[in-house]
Amino acid sequence: MPSLTPVADSHAAAPRVELTGANLLRFFAVLAVIYSHISFYLIDDLGTGWWFIDVVYQIFIERGGLNQHLSFLGVAVFMMLTGLLITRSAIRHEPGQFLFNRLGRILPAFWVAVLAAIVLVRLGINGMFSGQDGVSNVDAALSFVLGGFFLKPEVAVLGVTWTLAVQILFYFACVAARPVLRTLPIAMPMAGASICALILLYNLYVPQPYTVPMLSKIAATLPAVFLGQIIYLGWARLADCRWIVVAGLAQVEVIRLATDFRVYWAGDHYLWTFAVVTACVVLVGRYDGPAAHWAVVRWTATRSYAIYLVHTLILYRVYEHTVGSFGKTGAVIAFLVVTALVSEALYRWVEVPATGWVTARAERMRMQSALARETTPAPRVASNHVLVRRASGSSSR
């Protein structure tokens, strides 16, 4: 039986793993996500097609066995990178600092994108990403904290942001499991798989009024995050290789369970999609060749979050207003150009200032904490003869 060796201190417990291929993975993930929404829109919504979709279908779907529209492919890459990159930070940093760093970086751009989505719906330019014709004030307020996804029926002003619920839940799970991550890190993805399976079973067997469908979606997606965490633990040599395999198989069973229960939304090829993404992350994650440093790769990777937030706000109206003049390929190019411009603005004017403020604030917090530790006097310990004198005095009384 393999031993679960506890990890020593936090810095030794979280060695750095150089992910020189992370930008290349983000680049491919962005392309997959954008392609997926273009394909959904043209095939499912408009009932038309496009030559590029035919090419992708022949190579990646018919022969490659991936989901129709390459559904979930890009999301799985982003989720796996989350588990791979965040685990070390969760081990090394104090919970408050960790959450401040993570949430402070993602929330400002998210709030701006949600506000833009609400304004576009209220102006009648864009529709909802759920069945409602519009959004009430209460639903709009809930959207800023991802609350609309947990309503029945779901209320979504910006559909892609459901993945942030997965990421944020993982952040809080890392904080709750920090003692485990610092001592027995492989236990977290194993326990996470069990909890995800229980959530899927709960939503399957309890009466419908008491179910929370969004929780099933989260539980079916978290295996991608845990697989990324497992990859980090393996590369950092923080777990026995046999337990790495056991933890990976636990995620496989959750994926199979979610597939059997029809939790996934675009076919039944999700296990294979997870396998392909895992292989790509392992093979490309530490790649440091020329492609990892191309300017287009670096630009797309650094703006990947902004692109992810805004591209569905832009796609439908830009395509609708340009396809008549420029044709399908021209309309797609116009959509990509507008998305690039808006993403650049969101990145430069929201993400960069927010990241700078968070970094500066976190550094001040770290220095204040270090100063407080240095200036706090050590507890005084009475000498033995004083203790004896006090004890004898009290007994005489």
C-alpha positions in Angstrom: 0.0 0.0 0.0 1.5 3.4 -0.9 2.2 5.7 1.9 0.6 9.2 2.2 3.7 11.1 3.2 2.9 14.4 5.1 4.5 17.5 3.8 6.7 19.6 6.1 6.6 23.5 6.1 4.6 25.6 3.6 7.5 26.9 1.5 9.0 23.5 1.1 5.5 22.1 0.6 4.9 24.3 -2.5 7.9 24.3 -4.8 7.7 26.3 -8.0 6.9 24.5 -11.2 7.9 26.5 -14.2 4.8 26.6 -16.6 6.5 28.1 -19.6 3.8 26.7 -21.9 0.9 28.3 -19.9 0.4 31.1 -22.4 0.3 28.7 -25.3 -2.4 26.7 -23.5 -4.4 29.9 -22.8 -4.1 30.8 -26.5 -5.5 27.5 -27.6 -8.2 27.8 -24.9 -9.3 31.2 -26.2 -9.5 29.9 -29.7 -11.6 26.9 -28.7 -14.0 29.0 -26.6 -14.5 31.5 -29.4 -14.9 28.8 -32.0 -17.4 27.0 -29.8 -19.7 30.0 -29.5 -19.5 30.8 -33.2 -20.4 27.3 -34.1 -23.3 27.2 -31.6 -24.6 30.4 -33.0 -24.3 29.6 -36.7 -25.4 25.9 -36.5 -27.9 25.8 -33.6 -29.3 29.3 -33.6 -29.2 30.4 -37.3 -29.4 26.9 -38.8 -26.7 27.8 -41.3 -23.0 26.8 -41.6 -19.5 28.0 -42.5 -16.6 26.4 -44.3 -14.4 26.6 -41.3 -16.9 24.7 -39.1 -16.9 21.9 -41.7 -13.1 21.7 -41.5 -13.1 21.6 -37.7 -15.9 19.0 -37.7 -14.0 16.7 -40.0 -10.7 16.9 -38.1 -11.6 17.3 -34.4 -15.1 15.9 -34.1 -15.6 13.2 -36.6 -12.0 11.9 -36.5 -10.8 13.3 -33.1 -13.9 12.2 -31.2 -14.4 15.6 -29.4 -17.7 17.2 -28.5 -19.9 18.9 -31.1 -18.8 22.6 -31.4 -15.7 21.6 -29.4 -17.9 22.3 -26.4 -16.1 22.4 -23.1 -12.7 22.0 -24.6 -11.5 25.6 -23.9 -13.3 25.7 -20.6 -11.5 22.5 -19.5 -8.1 24.0 -20.4 -8.9 27.2 -18.3 -10.2 25.1 -15.4 -7.2 22.8 -15.4 -4.8 25.7 -15.5 -6.7 27.1 -12.4 -6.0 24.0 -10.4 -2.4 23.8 -11.6 -1.5 27.4 -10.9 -3.6 28.2 -7.8 -2.7 25.3 -5.6 0.8 26.5 -4.9 -0.5 30.0 -4.0 -3.1 28.5 -1.7 -0.5 26.6 0.2 2.0 29.4 0.5 -0.2 32.4 1.4 -2.4 33.1 4.4 -6.1 32.6 3.6 -7.0 36.3 3.7 -4.1 37.3 1.5 -4.8 34.5 -0.9 -8.5 35.4 -1.4 -7.7 39.1 -1.6 -5.2 38.4 -4.4 -7.4 36.1 -6.3 -10.8 37.9 -6.0 -9.2 41.3 -6.4 -7.9 40.4 -9.8 -11.0 38.8 -11.3 -13.9 40.8 -9.8 -13.4 44.3 -11.2 -13.4 43.2 -14.9 -16.2 40.8 -14.1 -18.3 43.6 -12.6 -17.7 45.9 -15.6 -18.6 43.1 -18.1 -21.8 42.3 -16.1 -22.8 46.0 -16.0 -22.2 46.2 -19.8 -24.4 43.1 -20.3 -27.2 44.6 -18.2 -27.1 47.9 -20.0 -27.2 46.2 -23.4 -30.2 44.1 -22.3 -32.0 47.2 -21.0 -31.3 49.1 -24.3 -32.7 46.2 -26.3 -29.4 45.6 -28.1 -28.6 42.2 -26.6 -30.9 39.5 -25.3 -30.5 37.4 -22.2 -28.5 34.3 -22.0 -31.4 32.6 -20.3 -35.1 32.4 -21.1 -36.2 35.8 -19.8 -37.0 38.7 -22.0 -35.3 41.2 -19.7 -33.7 41.5 -16.3 -35.3 42.9 -13.1 -33.4 45.1 -10.7 -33.1 42.3 -8.2 -31.9 39.9 -10.8 -29.4 42.5 -12.1 -28.1 43.0 -8.5 -27.7 39.2 -8.1 -25.8 39.0 -11.3 -22.9 40.9 -9.8 -22.4 38.1 -7.3 -23.3 35.2 -9.7 -26.6 34.7 -7.9 -28.7 34.5 -11.0 -27.1 31.2 -11.9 -28.5 29.6 -8.7 -32.1 30.7 -9.3 -34.8 28.5 -10.8 -35.3 29.2 -13.6 -31.7 30.5 -14.1 -31.2 34.2 -14.8 -28.1 34.9 -16.8 -27.2 38.3 -18.3 -23.7 37.1 -19.2 -23.7 33.3 -19.6 -20.0 32.6 -19.8 -19.5 33.8 -16.2 -20.9 30.6 -14.8 -17.3 29.3 -14.9 -16.3 32.0 -12.3 -18.6 30.2 -9.8 -16.5 27.1 -10.3 -13.2 29.0 -9.8 -14.4 31.0 -6.8 -15.7 27.9 -5.1 -12.3 26.3 -5.7 -10.6 29.3 -4.1 -12.7 28.9 -1.0 -12.3 25.2 -1.0 -8.5 25.7 -1.0 -8.8 28.0 2.0 -11.0 25.5 3.9 -8.6 22.7 3.0 -5.4 24.6 3.6 -4.3 22.5 6.6 -4.8 19.4 4.4 -2.9 21.1 1.5 0.0 21.9 3.8 0.3 18.4 5.2 -1.4 15.8 2.9 -2.2 17.7 -0.3 -3.4 14.7 -2.4 -6.3 14.3 0.0 -8.0 17.4 -1.3 -8.7 16.3 -4.9 -9.7 12.9 -3.6 -12.2 14.4 -1.1 -13.3 16.8 -3.8 -14.2 14.0 -6.1 -16.4 12.4 -3.3 -18.2 15.7 -2.6 -18.8 16.3 -6.4 -20.3 12.8 -6.6 -22.6 13.4 -3.6 -23.8 16.6 -5.2 -24.7 14.9 -8.4 -26.5 12.2 -6.5 -28.3 14.7 -4.4 -29.7 16.6 -7.4 -30.7 13.3 -9.0 -32.6 11.7 -6.1 -34.1 14.6 -4.0 -37.5 16.0 -5.0 -37.2 18.6 -7.8 -38.2 21.6 -5.7 -35.2 21.1 -3.5 -32.6 20.7 -6.2 -30.0 23.3 -7.3 -29.2 22.6 -11.0 -26.2 24.9 -11.0 -24.5 22.8 -8.3 -24.6 19.8 -10.7 -22.9 21.9 -13.4 -20.2 23.0 -10.9 -19.7 19.4 -9.7 -19.4 18.2 -13.3 -16.7 20.9 -14.0 -14.6 20.7 -10.9 -12.9 17.5 -12.0 -11.0 19.6 -14.5 -9.8 21.8 -11.7 -8.8 18.9 -9.5 -7.0 17.2 -12.4 -4.9 20.4 -12.8 -4.2 20.3 -9.0 -3.2 16.6 -9.3 -0.8 17.5 -12.2 0.8 20.2 -10.0 1.2 17.8 -7.1 2.8 15.2 -9.4 5.2 17.7 -11.0 6.1 19.2 -7.5 6.6 15.7 -6.1 4.2 16.3 -3.3 2.4 12.9 -3.5 3.3 9.3 -4.2 2.7 8.5 -7.9 0.3 5.7 -7.0 -1.9 8.1 -5.0 -1.7 10.5 -8.0 -3.3 7.7 -10.1 -5.9 7.0 -7.5 -6.9 10.7 -7.3 -7.0 10.9 -11.1 -9.3 7.8 -11.3 -11.6 9.4 -8.7 -12.1 12.3 -11.1 -12.8 9.9 -14.0 -15.6 8.3 -12.0 -17.2 11.8 -11.3 -17.0 12.5 -15.1 -18.6 9.2 -15.9 -21.3 9.8 -13.3 -22.1 13.2 -14.7 -22.2 11.8 -18.2 -24.5 9.0 -17.2 -26.8 11.4 -15.4 -26.9 13.8 -18.5 -25.5 16.6 -16.5 -23.3 17.7 -19.4 -24.9 19.8 -22.1 -23.3 18.9 -25.4 -23.1 15.2 -26.0 -21.4 12.3 -24.2 -17.8 12.7 -25.2 -16.7 14.5 -22.1 -14.5 11.8 -20.7 -12.5 11.8 -23.9 -12.4 15.6 -23.9 -11.0 15.6 -20.4 -8.4 13.0 -21.4 -7.3 15.1 -24.4 -7.1 18.3 -22.4 -5.1 16.5 -19.6 -2.6 15.2 -22.2 -2.3 18.6 -23.8 -1.7 20.3 -20.4 1.0 17.7 -19.5 2.7 17.9 -22.9 2.5 21.7 -23.4 2.5 23.0 -19.8 6.3 23.1 -19.6 7.1 23.6 -23.3 9.5 26.5 -23.8 9.9 26.5 -27.6 9.5 29.5 -30.0 5.7 29.2 -30.2 5.4 29.9 -26.5 6.9 33.3 -27.0 5.2 34.5 -30.2 3.7 38.0 -29.8 0.2 36.9 -30.8 0.3 34.1 -28.2 1.5 36.4 -25.5 -1.1 39.1 -26.4 -4.0 36.6 -26.5 -2.9 34.9 -23.2 -2.6 38.1 -21.2 -6.0 39.3 -22.4 -7.6 35.9 -22.3 -9.8 36.8 -19.3 -11.0 40.0 -20.9 -11.7 38.2 -24.2 -13.6 35.5 -22.3 -15.8 38.1 -20.6 -16.8 40.2 -23.6 -16.8 38.0 -26.7 -20.4 36.8 -26.4 -21.6 40.4 -25.8 -20.1 41.3 -29.2 -20.6 38.2 -31.4 -24.3 38.2 -32.2 -24.9 41.9 -33.1 -21.6 42.4 -35.0 -22.2 39.2 -37.1 -25.8 40.2 -37.7 -24.9 43.7 -38.9 -21.9 42.7 -41.1 -22.8 39.3 -42.6 -24.9 41.0 -45.4 -22.0 43.2 -46.5 -19.0 41.0 -45.9 -20.3 37.5 -46.0 -19.8 34.9 -43.2 -16.0 34.9 -43.1 -15.9 38.7 -43.2 -18.5 38.9 -40.4 -16.5 36.6 -38.3 -13.3 38.6 -38.9 -15.2 41.8 -38.0 -16.4 40.1 -34.8 -12.8 39.2 -33.9 -11.5 42.7 -34.6 -14.2 44.3 -32.4 -13.6 41.7 -29.7 -9.8 42.4 -29.8 -10.4 46.2 -29.4 -12.9 45.9 -26.6 -10.8 43.3 -24.8 -7.7 45.5 -25.0 -9.7 48.4 -23.5 -11.0 46.2 -20.6 -7.5 44.8 -20.0 -5.7 48.2 -20.0 -8.3 50.3 -18.2 -9.7 47.7 -15.7 -7.6 44.6 -15.4 -4.1 46.3 -15.3 -5.1 49.0 -12.7 -6.9 46.5 -10.6 -4.0 44.1 -10.6 -1.6 46.9 -9.8 -3.7 48.1 -6.9 -4.1 44.6 -5.5 -0.4 43.9 -5.8 0.5 47.1 -4.0 -2.1 46.6 -1.3 -1.1 42.9 -0.8 2.6 44.0 -0.4 1.6 46.6 2.2 -0.4 44.0 4.1 2.5 41.6 4.0 4.9 44.2 5.3 2.6 45.3 8.0 2.1 41.7 9.1 5.9 41.1 9.1 6.4 44.4 11.1 3.8 43.3 13.6 5.5 40.0 14.1 8.9 41.7 14.6 7.6 44.3 17.1 5.5 41.9 19.2 7.5 41.2 22.4 8.1 37.5 23.1 6.2 36.1 26.1 8.3 36.3 29.2 9.1 33.0 31.0 9.7 33.2 34.7 12.9 31.6 36.0 12.7 28.4 38.0 13.7 30.0 41.3 10.9 32.6 40.9 8.4 29.9 40.2 9.5 28.0 43.2 9.3 31.1 45.4 5.8 31.9 44.2 4.7 28.3 44.7 6.1 28.2 48.3 4.6 31.6 49.1 1.1 30.6 47.9 1.3 27.3 49.8 2.3 29.1 53.1 -0.7 31.3 52.7 
